[in-house]
Amino acid sequence: MSPKYYDKSWLQAFKGGFLIILGVFSMLQVYGSIKSLAMVFSFFIGLTGFVLIIAPIILKKGKIVSWNFLTGVLNIVFALLLIFIADHPSAQIVWALLVWVIFNALTEIIEALILFARGNAFGGIFVINALLSFLLGYGLYLILVDVTPEKLFNIGLIAVVFGLINELSAFMLSSIKKP
């Protein structure tokens, strides 16, 4: 099993940039942002899934890593789900986003365990990402109960911090020498 982000620091940087943009839009409280958020999320999730499936083939790694393939397929399924429910009530969209955030956090924990088992301290980055994913998920859950400007701002702030940490993680991952 090979972690999906560890060898691809640019994917971590892309995720960070997306989260920063998401955070800014949430903090500015752009009207209709839930439905547009679903479309942007579906693009990001679908692109991530596509890269996880296709990258080993394009980079001629020789074999498709089953963990990357499985998470790639599940990301594409989530992206398609978000596209198909885009015209549904906002609560259903937020539930789908919440499920994906929890899925993402769980994959980050699994990847941290893989790295720790290999004696790699960079697993700590994935633990931090998982905790921030759970925090973002909790914020999404609170929006389901009651949408207030303060809650949207807080979610935006969490997303900006999460994005900056992903950018830092990408820098750290790109600076290590691969064997």
Backbone hydrogen bonds, N-H to C=O, Kabsch-Sander energy under -0.5 kcal/mol:
donor,donor_aa,acceptor,acceptor_aa,energy
7,D,3,P,-0.6
8,K,5,Y,-0.8
11,L,8,K,-1.0
12,Q,8,K,-1.2
13,A,9,S,-2.1
14,F,10,W,-2.3
15,K,11,L,-2.2
16,G,12,Q,-2.2
17,G,13,A,-2.5
18,F,14,F,-2.4
19,L,15,K,-2.3
20,I,16,G,-2.1
21,I,17,G,-2.2
22,L,18,F,-2.7
23,G,19,L,-2.6
24,V,20,I,-2.4
25,F,21,I,-2.4
26,S,22,L,-2.3
27,M,23,G,-2.7
28,L,24,V,-2.3
29,Q,25,F,-0.8
30,V,25,F,-1.6
33,S,30,V,-1.1
36,S,32,G,-1.6
37,L,33,S,-2.6
38,A,34,I,-2.0
39,M,35,K,-1.5
40,V,36,S,-2.4
41,F,37,L,-3.2
42,S,38,A,-2.5
43,F,39,M,-2.0
44,F,40,V,-2.5
45,I,41,F,-3.4
46,G,42,S,-2.6
47,L,43,F,-2.7
48,T,44,F,-2.4
49,G,45,I,-2.5
50,F,46,G,-2.7
51,V,47,L,-2.6
52,L,48,T,-2.5
53,I,49,G,-1.7
54,I,50,F,-3.0
55,A,51,V,-2.6
57,I,54,I,-0.8
58,I,54,I,-2.5
59,L,55,A,-3.1
60,K,57,I,-0.8
61,K,56,P,-2.4
62,G,56,P,-0.5
65,V,63,K,-0.6
69,F,65,V,-2.6
70,L,66,S,-2.8
71,T,67,W,-2.6
72,G,68,N,-2.4
73,V,69,F,-2.6
74,L,70,L,-2.4
75,N,71,T,-2.2
76,I,72,G,-2.1
77,V,73,V,-2.3
78,F,74,L,-2.3
79,A,75,N,-2.4
80,L,76,I,-2.6
81,L,77,V,-2.4
82,L,78,F,-2.5
83,I,79,A,-2.0
84,F,80,L,-2.6
85,I,81,L,-1.7
86,A,83,I,-0.9
88,H,85,I,-2.0
92,Q,89,P,-0.8
93,I,89,P,-1.4
94,V,90,S,-2.6
95,W,91,A,-2.3
96,A,92,Q,-2.1
97,L,93,I,-2.5
98,L,94,V,-2.7
99,V,95,W,-2.5
100,W,96,A,-2.2
101,V,97,L,-2.6
102,I,98,L,-2.2
103,F,99,V,-2.4
104,N,100,W,-3.0
105,A,101,V,-2.4
106,L,102,I,-2.4
107,T,103,F,-2.2
108,E,104,N,-2.1
109,I,105,A,-2.0
110,I,106,L,-2.2
111,E,107,T,-2.4
112,A,108,E,-2.2
113,L,109,I,-2.4
114,I,110,I,-2.1
115,L,111,E,-2.3
116,F,112,A,-2.9
117,A,113,L,-2.4
118,R,114,I,-1.3
119,G,116,F,-1.5
120,N,115,L,-3.0
121,A,119,G,-0.6
123,G,120,N,-1.4
124,G,121,A,-2.0
125,I,122,F,-1.2
126,F,122,F,-0.9
127,V,123,G,-1.8
128,I,124,G,-2.4
129,N,125,I,-2.3
130,A,126,F,-2.2
131,L,127,V,-2.5
132,L,128,I,-2.5
133,S,129,N,-2.2
134,F,130,A,-2.5
135,L,131,L,-2.1
136,L,132,L,-2.6
137,G,133,S,-2.8
138,Y,134,F,-2.4
139,G,135,L,-2.1
140,L,136,L,-2.3
141,Y,137,G,-2.4
142,L,138,Y,-2.3
143,I,139,G,-1.5
144,L,140,L,-1.3
145,V,141,Y,-1.0
146,D,142,L,-2.0
148,T,146,D,-0.6
152,L,148,T,-2.1
153,F,149,P,-2.4
154,N,150,E,-2.6
155,I,151,K,-2.4
156,G,152,L,-2.3
157,L,153,F,-2.6
158,I,154,N,-2.5
159,A,155,I,-2.6
160,V,156,G,-2.4
161,V,157,L,-2.4
162,F,158,I,-2.9
163,G,159,A,-2.7
164,L,160,V,-2.6
165,I,161,V,-2.4
166,N,162,F,-2.0
167,E,163,G,-2.2
168,L,164,L,-2.4
169,S,165,I,-2.5
170,A,166,N,-2.6
171,F,167,E,-2.1
172,M,168,L,-2.5
173,L,169,S,-3.0
174,S,170,A,-2.3
175,S,171,F,-1.2
176,I,172,M,-0.6
176,I,173,L,-0.6
178,K,176,I,-0.6
